[in-house]
Amino acid sequence: MASFPPRVNEKEIVRSRTIGELLALAAPFDKKCGRENWTVAFAPDGSYFAWSQGYCTVKLVPWSQCLKNFLLHGTKNITNSSSLRLSRQNSDGAQKNKPREHIIDCGDIVWSLAFGSSVPEKQSRCVNIEWHRFRFGQDQLLLATGLSNGRIKIWDVYTGKLLLNLVDHTDVVRDLTFAPDGSLILVSASRDKTLRVWDLKDDGNMMKVLRAHQNWVYSCAFSPDSSMLCSVGASKAVFLWDMDKYTMIRKLEGHHHDVVACDFSPDGALLATASYDTRVYVWDPHTGDILMEFGHLFPPPTPIFAGGANDRWVRSVSFSHDGLHIASLADDKMVRFWRIDEDYPVQVAPLSNGLCCAFSTDGSVLAAGTHDGSVYFWATPRQIPSLQHLCRMSIRRVMPTQEVQKLPIPSKLLEFLSYRI
């Protein structure tokens, strides 16, 4: 296990190239509370980008058009109210599937966003149901919004129409994640200390309540094959769940403060978690071992100090599409890009008051949201992966880590295919 020594010569660390900015306009006497951009999200097919602008609104922009505007008009793009504003009842079927810029009024402060797309052959897990209000086709694209009042609203991205209003949480819905398999299984994480599993193909029926957290749940993420869920929260909590049986697999121990973000690698072999203890850990979720530690404070704080206030709280973490890079966002006004096989950041970028980050669907761009409702974009580092990394990624596209470990091959080759950083 390695930690980042910040004494590396800063000239050796490359600054990430800025792609663009989406700046939220503010009135001269605008109050500070309520403007926060707690969440940013890219559609699975790369068609849309969405973020919470603050004050109960969510902005959706066609991602390809957004990139084109950055190239034509420079990096800055001021969001404005002249965009098409859709109320909760509006629907325009003629424009369906044509990417359009929308502003959606969610009726309460938005804390979380998630896109979900349907695969028709993935049936609802609920049996003996002959009638459904909604029939989700292959061209369906949904946006789930988690609100301050505990509600989850499900929107049709193409029309802006409100489809479902899920009511069961009793506190802020802090995070949302759809199963990547197209089943439209949605998991919500809340300050009410629970995770709830919803089946949108069964008209939003709540299937299960996952209880283990003793305090707020901050974030949750599905593994790429949808079989596993990670949930993180206050009091150092990191839990792994079996999403076929809805049982806990294990608790991961190592952090010294609240854990606020998590993300699986694209091959499902690694798990990254971010904590207020100034660290990002990279785990092997199948064994519970910590493979890598990325530190944001040097010297690293001792456990007693890591559990308190400092100016290096890590707010967000995200795995890139190549499985080689991880982005982290901390209170020290920096965005860092790490390689999983290096113990120092390969690129950095300045960012004040950052709250969240996410990679684009193709992994080429990182988006980060801030306290003032704005979004900033950077190009992801382009580096050649090792042959070992390509082999590890390729074989896990076919079989999970547990099966890789059981292959009847020489021990040296098995070691070559294992993540032992």
C-alpha positions, 0 to 999 in steps of 0.5 A, a space after each residue: 500500500 502506497 501513499 502520495 508524497 506531495 514533495 514531488 516537484 510540481 513541475 513534474 505534475 502536468 496541469 489538466 487542459 480545461 475543456 469548458 465551463 457552464 456558469 450559473 447566473 446569480 442575482 446581485 443579492 442571491 442567497 448562498 444556501 440552495 445554489 449548490 451543485 451537489 451532483 452531475 451526471 452523463 447519460 449512458 449513451 452519451 447523449 445528455 449531460 445533467 446537473 443541479 443548478 441549485 434552487 430546485 432546478 436541473 439543467 439538461 443539455 445535449 452533450 455533443 452540442 455542448 462540446 461543439 459550443 465549447 469549441 466554437 465559442 471558447 471555454 465559457 458557456 453561460 446558462 440562461 433562462 431563455 432555454 426551453 423550460 418544461 413544467 411537470 405536465 409538459 410533453 411533446 411527443 413529436 420531439 421525442 428522441 431529439 436531444 433538446 436543452 431542458 430546464 426541469 423544476 423539481 419543486 425542492 432542492 436537488 441532491 442527487 441525479 442518475 440517468 437510466 436506460 431500459 433494455 426490453 428483454 430485462 423483465 421486472 423482478 416482480 412476478 405475476 404482474 399483468 398490467 403496468 402503467 409504463 412500458 419502457 422501450 429500448 429508446 427510453 431514457 429516464 432521469 431520477 432526481 433525489 430531493 431534500 424532502 425525501 422524494 424521488 422524481 422520475 422524468 422522461 428526458 426527451 419530453 421533460 414529463 414527470 413519470 413517477 413520484 417515489 415517496 418513502 424516504 424520510 430525509 434527504 435522498 443523498 445519492 441515486 444509482 441505476 443498475 447498469 444492466 438496463 433492468 431499471 433497478 434504482 437504488 437510493 441512499 438517504 440521510 434516513 440511514 437506509 438504502 431503498 431498491 426500486 423497480 421502475 419496470 414495476 411502476 416504481 415499486 419499492 422492492 427492498 430496504 437495506 439497513 446496516 448504516 447507523 448514520 447518514 448514507 452519502 453515496 452508493 454505486 453498482 458494480 458493472 455487472 449489477 451483482 454488487 452494490 457499494 454504499 458509504 456513509 458517516 462513521 467510516 462506513 463502507 458496505 458491500 451488498 449482494 444485489 441478487 439476495 439483498 444481503 450484506 457481503 462484507 464491511 470494509 474497514 480502513 477509513 478514519 472519518 466519514 466516507 462520502 463517495 465511491 465508484 467501481 472500476 469499469 471491469 468491477 475488479 477495483 473499488 475507490 472510496 473517498 473520505 473526509 480523512 483526506 484519503 482515497 482508498 482503492 480496494 479489492 472488493 472481493 477480498 476487502 484488501 486495500 491495494 492503494 492509498 492516495 493521500 491529499 495531505 502530507 504528512 498524512 494525519 494520524 487517526 485521531 486527527 483524520 477524524 476531525 476537521 481539516 482543509 483536505 476533505 475529499 468530496 468526490 471520486 470517479 473511475 475513468 472509462 479506461 480503468 487506469 485513471 481516478 479523479 478526486 476532488 478535495 477541499 484544498 481547491 484542487 482536482 487530481 487525476 491519478 493512475 492506479 499504478 502510480 503513487 502521485 497525481 499525473 495531472 492536477 487542476 485548480 477548482 474552488 468550492 468543488 462538490 462532485 465530479 463524474 467522467 463522461 461516458 467515453 471517459 474523455 472528459 471530467 465534469 465537476 460541480 461547485 457550490 455556486 451551481 456551476 460546472 467545469 470540464 477538463 480533458 482526461 489524461 491520455 496515457 498508454 496503459 501497460 500490457 498487464 493492465 490491458 490483460 487484466 481489464 480484458 479477462 474481467 470483461 468475460 469473468 469476475 475476479 473470483 473466477 479469474 483466481 480459479 483458472 487452471 493456469 501457472 501461478 506467475 500468470 495468475 499473479 500477472 492477471 491479479 490487481 496487486 498494486 
